[in-house]
Amino acid sequence: MANVTGRDLDWFWRNWIYTTSRLDQAVDSVRARDDTTFLYLSNRGQMVLPVTLDLRYADGSTETRNLPVEMWSLGTRFTYRLATAKRLTSAVLDPKRIYPDSDRNNNTWKR
């Protein structure tokens, strides 16, 4: 599969096939400063997967951001820098509930 896709999929096989690791991604906190919002995310389990992030703003607009699995190569905590002057009202990890997250209670942040 890696040859066809051109991507390193070791993270997938290692977690899904060879271990009993669990996934628990979380939105720890959100802070805004000037025209930038910082989303502090963590991976509290042992499994790594990409992040799908649903963002809602005070003006009623929404957007979805997809973050690559490689972000977890830096460790279990990641700060996502969102360059926007819009006021964020909520952030939801895995909004379609596709991933097998073991604790969905920490997947949402609301203002």
N, CA, C and O atoms as a MOPAC input file, in Angstrom:
PM7 MOZYME 1SCF
protein

 N      0.81200 1    -1.19300 1     0.00000 1
 C      0.00000 1     0.00000 1     0.00000 1
 C      0.85500 1     1.25600 1     0.00000 1
 O      0.51100 1     2.24600 1    -0.64600 1
 N      1.95700 1     1.21800 1     0.71700 1
 C      2.83000 1     2.38900 1     0.77300 1
 C      3.39700 1     2.70400 1    -0.61100 1
 O      3.54800 1     3.87400 1    -0.96400 1
 N      3.70600 1     1.68700 1    -1.38800 1
 C      4.23400 1     1.90700 1    -2.73900 1
 C      3.21100 1     2.58700 1    -3.63200 1
 O      3.56400 1     3.45500 1    -4.43000 1
 N      1.96200 1     2.20900 1    -3.50800 1
 C      0.90400 1     2.78800 1    -4.34900 1
 C      0.57900 1     4.20900 1    -3.92400 1
 O      0.41900 1     5.09100 1    -4.76800 1
 N      0.47800 1     4.44000 1    -2.60900 1
 C      0.10000 1     5.76700 1    -2.12700 1
 C      1.27900 1     6.73300 1    -2.07700 1
 O      1.09100 1     7.94900 1    -2.10000 1
 N      2.49300 1     6.19100 1    -2.00900 1
 C      3.66200 1     7.05700 1    -1.89000 1
 C      3.82000 1     7.64100 1    -0.49800 1
 O      4.57400 1     8.59500 1    -0.30900 1
 N      3.11500 1     7.07800 1     0.48200 1
 C      3.17100 1     7.58100 1     1.85700 1
 C      3.64000 1     6.48400 1     2.79100 1
 O      3.36900 1     5.30400 1     2.56800 1
 N      4.33900 1     6.87600 1     3.82900 1
 C      4.77200 1     5.94700 1     4.86000 1
 C      3.57800 1     5.65300 1     5.76300 1
 O      3.06500 1     6.54900 1     6.43200 1
 N      3.13900 1     4.39900 1     5.78000 1
 C      1.96800 1     4.01300 1     6.56200 1
 C      2.32200 1     3.15100 1     7.77400 1
 O      1.46200 1     2.45300 1     8.31100 1
 N      3.58300 1     3.19700 1     8.20500 1
 C      3.99800 1     2.40400 1     9.36800 1
 C      3.15200 1     2.72600 1    10.60200 1
 O      2.82100 1     1.82500 1    11.37300 1
 N      2.79800 1     4.00000 1    10.79600 1
 C      1.99700 1     4.40000 1    11.94100 1
 C      0.66400 1     3.65100 1    11.94200 1
 O      0.16500 1     3.28600 1    13.00700 1
 N      0.08900 1     3.42100 1    10.77700 1
 C     -1.18800 1     2.73400 1    10.67800 1
 C     -1.04900 1     1.26600 1    11.06800 1
 O     -1.77200 1     0.78100 1    11.93800 1
 N     -0.12800 1     0.56700 1    10.43100 1
 C      0.03200 1    -0.86000 1    10.68500 1
 C      0.43900 1    -1.14000 1    12.11700 1
 O     -0.05800 1    -2.07700 1    12.74100 1
 N      1.34800 1    -0.32200 1    12.63800 1
 C      1.84600 1    -0.52100 1    13.99400 1
 C      0.70500 1    -0.43300 1    15.01300 1
 O      0.61500 1    -1.26500 1    15.91600 1
 N     -0.15500 1     0.55900 1    14.87000 1
 C     -1.22200 1     0.76800 1    15.85100 1
 C     -2.44200 1    -0.12400 1    15.64100 1
 O     -2.98100 1    -0.65600 1    16.61200 1
 N     -2.87600 1    -0.29700 1    14.44000 1
 C     -4.11200 1    -1.01300 1    14.16300 1
 C     -3.94800 1    -2.52500 1    14.11100 1
 O     -4.87400 1    -3.25400 1    14.46600 1
 N     -2.80200 1    -3.00500 1    13.68000 1
 C     -2.62300 1    -4.43500 1    13.46000 1
 C     -1.78300 1    -5.09600 1    14.54300 1
 O     -2.13300 1    -6.17400 1    15.02400 1
 N     -0.69500 1    -4.47200 1    14.92700 1
 C      0.27900 1    -5.13000 1    15.78700 1
 C      0.16300 1    -4.82400 1    17.28200 1
 O      0.90100 1    -5.40700 1    18.07600 1
 N     -0.73700 1    -3.93400 1    17.68700 1
 C     -0.85600 1    -3.60100 1    19.11400 1
 C     -2.32700 1    -3.55000 1    19.52800 1
 O     -3.22800 1    -3.68900 1    18.70000 1
 N     -2.53900 1    -3.35500 1    20.78700 1
 C     -3.88500 1    -3.11300 1    21.30500 1
 C     -3.96300 1    -1.67400 1    21.83000 1
 O     -4.69300 1    -1.39000 1    22.77900 1
 N     -3.21600 1    -0.79000 1    21.21300 1
 C     -3.19300 1     0.61800 1    21.61700 1
 C     -4.58200 1     1.22600 1    21.50500 1
 O     -5.40900 1     0.79600 1    20.70000 1
 N     -4.81800 1     2.24300 1    22.33600 1
 C     -6.09900 1     2.94400 1    22.30600 1
 C     -5.88500 1     4.38700 1    21.90200 1
 O     -4.81600 1     4.95800 1    22.11700 1
 N     -6.90800 1     4.96200 1    21.31700 1
 C     -6.87600 1     6.35000 1    20.86700 1
 C     -7.63900 1     7.22500 1    21.85200 1
 O     -8.74100 1     6.88000 1    22.27700 1
 N     -7.05200 1     8.34300 1    22.20500 1
 C     -7.75300 1     9.35100 1    22.99000 1
 C     -7.17400 1    10.71400 1    22.65300 1
 O     -6.25600 1    11.18900 1    23.32200 1
 N     -7.70600 1    11.33600 1    21.62500 1
 C     -7.30800 1    12.68500 1    21.25600 1
 C     -8.17400 1    13.67000 1    22.03700 1
 O     -9.33400 1    13.38100 1    22.33100 1
 N     -7.61100 1    14.83700 1    22.37600 1
 C     -8.33500 1    15.79600 1    23.20200 1
 C     -8.01000 1    17.23000 1    22.81800 1
 O     -6.91400 1    17.53600 1    22.34900 1
 N     -8.99800 1    18.11000 1    23.03000 1
 C     -8.76900 1    19.55200 1    22.96300 1
 C     -8.56900 1    19.99000 1    24.40700 1
 O     -9.52300 1    20.03300 1    25.18300 1
 N     -7.33600 1    20.31300 1    24.76600 1
 C     -7.03200 1    20.67800 1    26.14800 1
 C     -7.48300 1    22.09600 1    26.48000 1
 O     -8.08000 1    22.33200 1    27.53100 1
 N     -7.19900 1    23.03400 1    25.58900 1
 C     -7.61000 1    24.41900 1    25.81700 1
 C     -7.46700 1    25.20700 1    24.51400 1
 O     -6.87200 1    24.74500 1    23.54100 1
 N     -8.02700 1    26.39700 1    24.53700 1
 C     -7.95400 1    27.31000 1    23.39100 1
 C     -7.68400 1    28.70400 1    23.93100 1
 O     -8.30100 1    29.14000 1    24.90200 1
 N     -6.75900 1    29.39000 1    23.29200 1
 C     -6.43500 1    30.76000 1    23.69600 1
 C     -6.30300 1    31.62800 1    22.44900 1
 O     -5.73200 1    31.20600 1    21.44300 1
 N     -6.83600 1    32.83800 1    22.52600 1
 C     -6.74800 1    33.77300 1    21.41000 1
 C     -5.87800 1    34.95400 1    21.80900 1
 O     -5.93600 1    35.44500 1    22.93600 1
 N     -5.06600 1    35.39600 1    20.84800 1
 C     -4.21800 1    36.56400 1    21.07000 1
 C     -4.09100 1    37.29300 1    19.75000 1
 O     -3.61500 1    36.73200 1    18.76300 1
 N     -4.51000 1    38.52900 1    19.73500 1
 C     -4.49300 1    39.36600 1    18.53100 1
 C     -5.27900 1    38.67300 1    17.41700 1
 O     -6.46300 1    38.38800 1    17.59900 1
 N     -4.66400 1    38.40000 1    16.28600 1
 C     -5.36500 1    37.76300 1    15.16500 1
 C     -4.98500 1    36.28400 1    15.02500 1
 O     -5.01800 1    35.73200 1    13.92600 1
 N     -4.62700 1    35.65300 1    16.13900 1
 C     -4.23800 1    34.24300 1    16.13500 1
 C     -4.93500 1    33.51300 1    17.28100 1
 O     -5.01500 1    34.02000 1    18.40000 1
 N     -5.43000 1    32.32700 1    16.98600 1
 C     -6.01000 1    31.46000 1    18.00600 1
 C     -5.14400 1    30.21900 1    18.11200 1
 O     -4.77900 1    29.61900 1    17.10100 1
 N     -4.81800 1    29.83900 1    19.33000 1
 C     -3.99600 1    28.65700 1    19.58300 1
 C     -4.87600 1    27.55500 1    20.16900 1
 O     -5.53100 1    27.74900 1    21.19200 1
 N     -4.88100 1    26.41000 1    19.51500 1
 C     -5.61100 1    25.25200 1    20.01000 1
 C     -4.59500 1    24.26500 1    20.54800 1
 O     -3.72400 1    23.79600 1    19.81600 1
 N     -4.71000 1    23.95200 1    21.83000 1
 C     -3.78300 1    23.03400 1    22.47900 1
 C     -4.40900 1    21.64200 1    22.47700 1
 O     -5.38300 1    21.38200 1    23.18400 1
 N     -3.83300 1    20.76000 1    21.67400 1
 C     -4.34300 1    19.41000 1    21.48900 1
 C     -3.41800 1    18.40900 1    22.16300 1
 O     -2.22600 1    18.66500 1    22.33100 1
 N     -3.97400 1    17.27100 1    22.54800 1
 C     -3.12600 1    16.21800 1    23.10800 1
 C     -3.60200 1    14.85300 1    22.64100 1
 O     -4.76700 1    14.65500 1    22.29800 1
 N     -2.67600 1    13.93300 1    22.64100 1
 C     -2.94700 1    12.54000 1    22.34400 1
 C     -2.72500 1    11.77900 1    23.64200 1
 O     -1.58600 1    11.46900 1    23.99200 1
 N     -3.78900 1    11.47900 1    24.34800 1
 C     -3.69600 1    10.87200 1    25.67300 1
 C     -3.59100 1     9.34700 1    25.62900 1
 O     -3.32000 1     8.71400 1    26.65000 1
 N     -3.80200 1     8.76200 1    24.46000 1
 C     -3.66800 1     7.32200 1    24.29800 1
 C     -2.33900 1     6.99100 1    23.64300 1
 O     -1.47400 1     7.85400 1    23.49700 1
 N     -2.18400 1     5.74200 1    23.25200 1
 C     -0.94100 1     5.31200 1    22.61400 1
 C     -1.05200 1     5.30300 1    21.09300 1
 O     -0.03200 1     5.33600 1    20.40400 1
 N     -2.27300 1     5.25800 1    20.55500 1
 C     -2.47800 1     5.20200 1    19.11100 1
 C     -2.39400 1     6.60700 1    18.51300 1
 O     -2.85700 1     7.57700 1    19.11300 1
 N     -1.80500 1     6.70100 1    17.34000 1
 C     -1.76500 1     7.98200 1    16.63900 1
 C     -2.60000 1     7.88500 1    15.37200 1
 O     -2.53600 1     6.89600 1    14.64100 1
 N     -3.37900 1     8.91900 1    15.12800 1
 C     -4.18200 1     9.04300 1    13.91700 1
 C     -4.19200 1    10.50900 1    13.52300 1
 O     -3.91600 1    11.37200 1    14.35700 1
 N     -4.50500 1    10.80700 1    12.26800 1
 C     -4.64400 1    12.20400 1    11.87600 1
 C     -5.76800 1    12.86400 1    12.68700 1
 O     -6.56000 1    12.17500 1    13.32900 1
 N     -5.82900 1    14.17500 1    12.65300 1
 C     -6.85300 1    14.92300 1    13.38400 1
 C     -7.77600 1    15.62200 1    12.39200 1
 O     -7.32700 1    16.31600 1    11.48000 1
 N     -9.06800 1    15.42300 1    12.59100 1
 C    -10.08300 1    16.19500 1    11.87400 1
 C    -10.68200 1    17.14900 1    12.88800 1
 O    -11.16000 1    16.72500 1    13.94000 1
 N    -10.65800 1    18.42900 1    12.57700 1
 C    -11.04800 1    19.46400 1    13.51700 1
 C    -12.15800 1    20.31300 1    12.90300 1
 O    -11.96500 1    20.93200 1    11.85700 1
 N    -13.31600 1    20.34200 1    13.55200 1
 C    -14.44300 1    21.15200 1    13.10600 1
 C    -14.43600 1    22.44300 1    13.91400 1
 O    -14.48900 1    22.40600 1    15.14300 1
 N    -14.37000 1    23.58300 1    13.23600 1
 C    -14.27400 1    24.88200 1    13.89600 1
 C    -15.52600 1    25.70600 1    13.61700 1
 O    -15.99000 1    25.77500 1    12.47900 1
 N    -16.06900 1    26.32800 1    14.65600 1
 C    -17.23700 1    27.20700 1    14.52300 1
 C    -16.86100 1    28.58100 1    15.08000 1
 O    -16.18800 1    28.70700 1    16.10300 1
 N    -17.32800 1    29.60500 1    14.35700 1
 C    -16.97900 1    30.97700 1    14.71500 1
 C    -18.21100 1    31.76700 1    15.14900 1
 O    -19.34400 1    31.37200 1    14.87500 1
 N    -17.97500 1    32.88600 1    15.82900 1
 C    -19.05300 1    33.72700 1    16.34300 1
 C    -19.92700 1    34.29300 1    15.23300 1
 O    -21.10400 1    34.57200 1    15.46200 1
 N    -19.38000 1    34.46600 1    14.04000 1
 C    -20.17200 1    35.00100 1    12.92900 1
 C    -21.05100 1    33.94000 1    12.26100 1
 O    -21.73100 1    34.23300 1    11.27700 1
 N    -21.04400 1    32.70400 1    12.78900 1
 C    -21.86800 1    31.62600 1    12.25500 1
 C    -21.17600 1    30.75900 1    11.22000 1
 O    -21.72500 1    29.73700 1    10.80800 1
 N    -19.99700 1    31.13800 1    10.79600 1
 C    -19.28200 1    30.34500 1     9.79700 1
 C    -18.61800 1    29.13100 1    10.44000 1
 O    -18.34800 1    29.11100 1    11.64100 1
 N    -18.36300 1    28.12400 1     9.61500 1
 C    -17.70600 1    26.90600 1    10.07700 1
 C    -16.65400 1    26.49700 1     9.06400 1
 O    -16.69100 1    26.90400 1     7.90300 1
 N    -15.72400 1    25.69300 1     9.52100 1
 C    -14.74000 1    25.10600 1     8.61900 1
 C    -14.17200 1    23.85400 1     9.24900 1
 O    -14.21100 1    23.67600 1    10.46700 1
 N    -13.64400 1    22.99000 1     8.40100 1
 C    -13.01700 1    21.76600 1     8.85800 1
 C    -11.55200 1    21.80300 1     8.47200 1
 O    -11.20700 1    22.11300 1     7.33100 1
 N    -10.70000 1    21.48800 1     9.42000 1
 C     -9.26000 1    21.40900 1     9.17600 1
 C     -8.82600 1    19.96200 1     9.38900 1
 O     -9.25900 1    19.30500 1    10.33600 1
 N     -7.97100 1    19.47700 1     8.50400 1
 C     -7.41100 1    18.13600 1     8.61800 1
 C     -5.92300 1    18.25500 1     8.89200 1
 O     -5.17800 1    18.81400 1     8.08800 1
 N     -5.49300 1    17.72400 1    10.03600 1
 C     -4.09800 1    17.79500 1    10.43600 1
 C     -3.46900 1    16.41900 1    10.24200 1
 O     -4.09200 1    15.41100 1    10.57200 1
 N     -2.25900 1    16.35800 1     9.71900 1
 C     -1.63500 1    15.06800 1     9.40500 1
 C     -1.17900 1    14.31200 1    10.65100 1
 O     -0.92100 1    14.90800 1    11.69700 1
 N     -1.08900 1    13.01500 1    10.52000 1
 C     -0.66800 1    12.15700 1    11.62800 1
 C      0.75100 1    12.49400 1    12.08000 1
 O      1.10400 1    12.25400 1    13.23400 1
 N      1.56000 1    13.04300 1    11.19300 1
 C      2.94700 1    13.38000 1    11.52900 1
 C      3.04900 1    14.40500 1    12.64800 1
 O      4.11600 1    14.53600 1    13.24900 1
 N      1.98800 1    15.13300 1    12.95000 1
 C      2.03000 1    16.10800 1    14.04100 1
 C      2.35200 1    15.43700 1    15.37300 1
 O      2.93200 1    16.07100 1    16.25400 1
 N      1.98700 1    14.16900 1    15.53300 1
 C      2.25700 1    13.44500 1    16.76500 1
 C      3.68900 1    12.93600 1    16.83900 1
 O      4.09700 1    12.40300 1    17.87100 1
 N      4.45600 1    13.08700 1    15.77000 1
 C      5.86900 1    12.69400 1    15.80400 1
 C      6.66700 1    13.58000 1    16.76200 1
 O      7.74600 1    13.20300 1    17.22000 1
 N      6.13300 1    14.74200 1    17.05200 1
 C      6.80000 1    15.68900 1    17.94700 1
 C      6.51300 1    15.42000 1    19.41600 1
 O      7.14200 1    16.02400 1    20.28500 1
 N      5.57300 1    14.52400 1    19.71000 1
 C      5.21200 1    14.21700 1    21.09200 1
 C      3.71500 1    14.08500 1    21.25500 1
 O      2.98000 1    14.02300 1    20.27000 1
 N      3.26000 1    14.04000 1    22.50200 1
 C      1.84300 1    13.81900 1    22.77600 1
 C      1.03500 1    15.10800 1    22.87100 1
 O     -0.18600 1    15.06600 1    23.02100 1
 N      1.70100 1    16.23800 1    22.78600 1
 C      1.00000 1    17.52800 1    22.81600 1
 C      1.35200 1    18.31100 1    21.55500 1
 O      2.48400 1    18.27800 1    21.07400 1
 N      0.34800 1    19.01700 1    21.03500 1
 C      0.55600 1    19.78100 1    19.81100 1
 C     -0.23400 1    21.07500 1    19.91500 1
 O     -1.39200 1    21.06800 1    20.33300 1
 N      0.38600 1    22.18000 1    19.53600 1
 C     -0.28800 1    23.46900 1    19.50500 1
 C     -0.56000 1    23.82200 1    18.05000 1
 O      0.35800 1    23.99900 1    17.24900 1
 N     -1.85200 1    23.91800 1    17.73100 1
 C     -2.24500 1    24.28100 1    16.37400 1
 C     -2.49400 1    25.78000 1    16.33500 1
 O     -3.31700 1    26.30600 1    17.08500 1
 N     -1.78200 1    26.45400 1    15.46100 1
 C     -1.87900 1    27.90700 1    15.33000 1
 C     -2.84800 1    28.22500 1    14.20900 1
 O     -2.60100 1    27.89000 1    13.05100 1
 N     -3.95100 1    28.87100 1    14.55400 1
 C     -4.99300 1    29.22900 1    13.60600 1
 C     -4.93300 1    30.73300 1    13.38000 1
 O     -5.28200 1    31.51800 1    14.26100 1
 N     -4.48900 1    31.12300 1    12.20100 1
 C     -4.34700 1    32.54500 1    11.89700 1
 C     -5.68100 1    33.08800 1    11.38200 1
 O     -6.00300 1    32.96400 1    10.20000 1
 N     -6.44300 1    33.68700 1    12.28400 1
 C     -7.72000 1    34.29400 1    11.91000 1
 C     -8.09900 1    35.33400 1    12.95100 1
 O     -7.80100 1    35.18100 1    14.13600 1
 N     -8.75300 1    36.38000 1    12.50300 1
 C     -9.23200 1    37.40900 1    13.42300 1
 C    -10.62900 1    37.06600 1    13.92700 1
 O    -11.13600 1    37.72300 1    14.83700 1
 N    -11.26500 1    36.03100 1    13.33800 1
 C    -12.59900 1    35.63000 1    13.76100 1
 C    -12.54900 1    35.00600 1    15.15500 1
 O    -11.57700 1    34.34500 1    15.52200 1
 N    -13.60800 1    35.22700 1    15.91500 1
 C    -13.69100 1    34.68400 1    17.27600 1
 C    -14.19900 1    33.24200 1    17.21900 1
 O    -15.29200 1    32.98200 1    16.71700 1
 N    -13.40900 1    32.32100 1    17.73200 1
 C    -13.76100 1    30.90800 1    17.74800 1
 C    -14.73400 1    30.64300 1    18.89400 1
 O    -14.50000 1    31.07600 1    20.02200 1
 N    -15.83100 1    29.92800 1    18.60300 1
 C    -16.80400 1    29.59800 1    19.65300 1
 C    -16.78800 1    28.12300 1    20.02200 1
 O    -17.18000 1    27.76100 1    21.13100 1
 N    -16.33300 1    27.25200 1    19.09600 1
 C    -16.20400 1    25.84200 1    19.45300 1
 C    -15.22700 1    25.13400 1    18.52200 1
 O    -15.01300 1    25.53000 1    17.37600 1
 N    -14.64900 1    24.07900 1    19.06300 1
 C    -13.74400 1    23.22100 1    18.30400 1
 C    -14.07800 1    21.78000 1    18.67300 1
 O    -14.18600 1    21.44400 1    19.85200 1
 N    -14.24200 1    20.93000 1    17.65800 1
 C    -14.60300 1    19.53500 1    17.89100 1
 C    -13.65200 1    18.63600 1    17.12100 1
 O    -13.48200 1    18.78200 1    15.91000 1
 N    -13.03500 1    17.70200 1    17.83700 1
 C    -12.19300 1    16.68200 1    17.20300 1
 C    -13.07700 1    15.55300 1    16.70300 1
 O    -14.01700 1    15.14800 1    17.38700 1
 N    -12.78300 1    15.04700 1    15.52500 1
 C    -13.51200 1    13.92100 1    14.94600 1
 C    -15.02100 1    14.15200 1    14.99300 1
 O    -15.74500 1    13.37900 1    15.62000 1
 N    -15.50100 1    15.21300 1    14.33200 1
 C    -16.93000 1    15.55500 1    14.41600 1
 C    -17.87000 1    14.47800 1    13.87200 1
 O    -19.02100 1    14.40200 1    14.30100 1
 N    -17.41300 1    13.65400 1    12.94900 1
 C    -18.26300 1    12.59300 1    12.38800 1
 C    -18.14300 1    11.28600 1    13.17000 1
 O    -18.76000 1    10.28000 1    12.82300 1
 N    -17.32800 1    11.32200 1    14.24500 1
 C    -17.15600 1    10.16000 1    15.12500 1
 C    -16.69900 1     8.92100 1    14.35500 1
 O    -17.23500 1     7.82800 1    14.53900 1
 N    -15.71200 1     9.10700 1    13.49900 1
 C    -15.16900 1     8.02500 1    12.68400 1
 C    -14.13300 1     7.21700 1    13.45500 1
 O    -14.08200 1     5.99300 1    13.33900 1
 N    -13.31300 1     7.89900 1    14.23800 1
 C    -12.21500 1     7.24100 1    14.92600 1
 C    -12.69000 1     6.55600 1    16.21100 1
 O    -13.68900 1     6.97400 1    16.79700 1
 N    -11.99100 1     5.51700 1    16.65200 1
 C    -12.37700 1     4.79900 1    17.87400 1
 C    -11.83800 1     5.46900 1    19.14000 1
 O    -11.10200 1     4.85000 1    19.90900 1
 N    -12.19700 1     6.70800 1    19.34900 1
 C    -11.70600 1     7.46100 1    20.49600 1
 C    -12.30000 1     6.88800 1    21.78000 1
 O    -13.51300 1     6.69600 1    21.87300 1
 N    -11.45200 1     6.61800 1    22.76400 1
 C    -11.90900 1     5.96300 1    24.00000 1
 C    -12.60100 1     6.91900 1    24.97200 1
 O    -13.31100 1     6.46400 1    25.86800 1
 N    -12.41100 1     8.23700 1    24.81800 1
 C    -13.06800 1     9.21200 1    25.69200 1
 C    -13.47800 1    10.42100 1    24.86500 1
 O    -12.67700 1    11.33500 1    24.66800 1
 N    -14.68800 1    10.43900 1    24.38800 1
 C    -15.17500 1    11.54000 1    23.54800 1
 C    -15.52700 1    12.78700 1    24.36400 1
 O    -15.77600 1    13.84500 1    23.78600 1
 N    -15.55200 1    12.68200 1    25.67600 1
 C    -15.87700 1    13.83000 1    26.51500 1
 C    -14.84200 1    14.94000 1    26.42100 1
 O    -15.14900 1    16.09100 1    26.73000 1
 N    -13.62100 1    14.62100 1    25.99900 1
 C    -12.58100 1    15.64600 1    25.90100 1
 C    -12.30900 1    16.06800 1    24.45400 1
 O    -11.28000 1    16.67700 1    24.16300 1
 N    -13.23000 1    15.74200 1    23.55900 1
 C    -13.04500 1    16.06700 1    22.13000 1
 C    -13.64200 1    17.42200 1    21.75400 1
 O    -13.50100 1    17.85600 1    20.61100 1
 N    -14.29800 1    18.09200 1    22.68400 1
 C    -14.99300 1    19.34200 1    22.36300 1
 C    -14.56200 1    20.46200 1    23.28900 1
 O    -14.41200 1    20.27500 1    24.49600 1
 N    -14.36600 1    21.63500 1    22.69400 1
 C    -14.13500 1    22.84700 1    23.46200 1
 C    -15.19300 1    23.85200 1    23.02500 1
 O    -15.41500 1    24.03700 1    21.82900 1
 N    -15.84400 1    24.49800 1    23.97900 1
 C    -16.83500 1    25.54000 1    23.66900 1
 C    -16.57900 1    26.76700 1    24.52200 1
 O    -16.20600 1    26.67300 1    25.69100 1
 N    -16.78600 1    27.90800 1    23.91200 1
 C    -16.64000 1    29.18200 1    24.62900 1
 C    -17.87900 1    29.40700 1    25.45400 1
 O    -17.98500 1    30.41900 1    26.14700 1

